Amino acid sequence: MTLLPETPETVDAVYRDLLARAPENKMEPRMGPMFRAMELLGEPQRAAPVIHLTGTNGKTSTARIIESVLRAYGLRTGRYTSPHLSSVTERISIDGAPVADETFVRIWNEILPVVQVVDAELEAAGEVRLTYFEAVTVLGFAVFADEPVEVVVLEVGLGGITDATNVADAAVSVVTPISLDHSDLLGDTEAEIAQEKAGIIKPGGFLVSAAQDPDAAQVLLDAARAAGAGFRFEGVDFGVESRSVAVGGQQVSVQGIAGRYPELTLPLHGGHQAENLAVAIAALEAFFGGEKPLEFDLLQQGVAQVSAPGRLEVLRKAPTIVVDAAHNPAGIKATAGALQEAFGLEKLVLVVGILAEKDALSMLTELYREFGDEVEDLCLTQSDSPRAIPAGELGQLALDAGWPEEDLYATESLPDAIEWAVGRAEAADAGGTDASGLGGGVLITGSITLVAEARELLGAPAGGSEGPGTPEVVAVPTAVDVFDDFGLELGDGLDEDDEEFEDIFDEGGDDER
């Protein structure tokens, strides 16, 4: 007599079943099993129009902005993002909130027979059964179809062309900034990585891209043309006109692809978040047809309600403790710029933990480049993830990156690391501050698993955080400067038939350098 497996009755039980599969960092470069699961479930990925996001940095923040504005328009949204901070249910959000535990468990049990059929077929063919990410993605589509939602904001897990999410046919495909990450899987250059990410551009769809390396931009442009998809690029067709730092975030003026939107209040810090806002606005314009400007009041309402947990989030004051998930050198650079711009900290203590598959040496080198002159205390630690680089190994990498040995402290315990860092920051406060300074502060950065554990230890607030700052005009984000160097201005656009990025850069290059 064959005993059937027990039906999981809680989120934790479902999560244990999911974790028993191939882990998230072992995604399979295949699409067949996902299409098979969708076929057996009645094509739930087609139940609502999709805005699909890929890129190296900024995907989740951009997805959250898009979702918030769609909700201001009165649309019922489904948002699929990864990884999660506290609970796996965060990956599948309905109207801005994690899917209800009861729904998560119920839908998993409803689709489990289909999952088991696909698993059996894979094992019979000598392949691994559905991976953790594939299974959660199947669950996400099933939840969105069951609710149902009116639009899905869908973030890829890795790459694009063979990512599990790519069973969806996106109305709008969004590519956030591309930089070198997961090079062992995606490629050694921005152009090679762009080739993978261009796989989400669908025939008859629409591409919205952040400003990219010219070679990567050319790959995306060629892919859009091959698919017969419309396209718009940040810095050529739309972008940030200006921004000013303000209490709790910034004011940003954006030139979109169909309208201009002055002085939007964005409760997120940093030039990179202003760029994410511009990309999100262009994607929303494209989703609504691309010809009419967005309703300004609804846009402002949606933007003002955006939150981004774990992204330059203030968890405590006196001393100020900020957490920011930054998983590659480009992310570290963005974090550094935003922190230096938005917070007037007189002394900064760094707490850093990194996962094994990341380029830890380059990240620590970027940290030293950005903070080496103003930071005397760097604590290397690790999260509870089995993929975390041991603190002692990180300490050696920090030395290799140029950090002085006397500035380093290593501990395997995150509570220990936070206690040590707070003590160092409080020592700065005890020394007194002037009227313009905020004394000592702590930045906890690196892997999202480290940030998640820090948020839990420090009792992360339910709402958004308020960062200190005085309104001040700052420069337009440097990501669009590459286009300015060649005499282009926002709104010039690319010719749908003839213009190529290669032509643009060839024409101006010799004269401008």
Secondary structure, 3 states (H helix, E strand, C coil): CCCCCCCCCCHHHHHHHHHCCCCHHHCCCCCHHHHHHHHHHCCHHHCCCEEEEECCCCHHHHHHHHHHHHHHCCCCEEEECCCCCCCHHHHEEECCEECCHHHHHHHHHHHHHHHHHHHHHHHHCCCCCCCHHHHHHHHHHHHHHHCCCCEEEEECCCCCCCCHHHHCCCCEEEECCCCCCCHHHHCCCHHHHHHHHHHHCCCCCEEEECCCCHHHHHHHHHHHHHCCCEEEEECCCEEEEEEEEECCEEEEEEECCCCEEEEEEECCCCHHHHHHHHHHHHHHHHHCCCCCCCCHHHHHHHHHCCCCCCCCEEEECCCEEEEEECCCHHHHHHHHHHHHHHCCCCEEEEEEECECCCCHHHHHHHHHHHHCCCCCEEEECCCCCCCECCHHHHHHHHHHCCCCHHHEEECCCHHHHHHHHHHHHHHHHHCCCCCCCCCEEEEEEECHHHHHHHHHHCCCCCCCCCCCCCCEEECCCHHHHHHHCCCCCCCCCCCCCCCCHHHHHHHHHHHHC
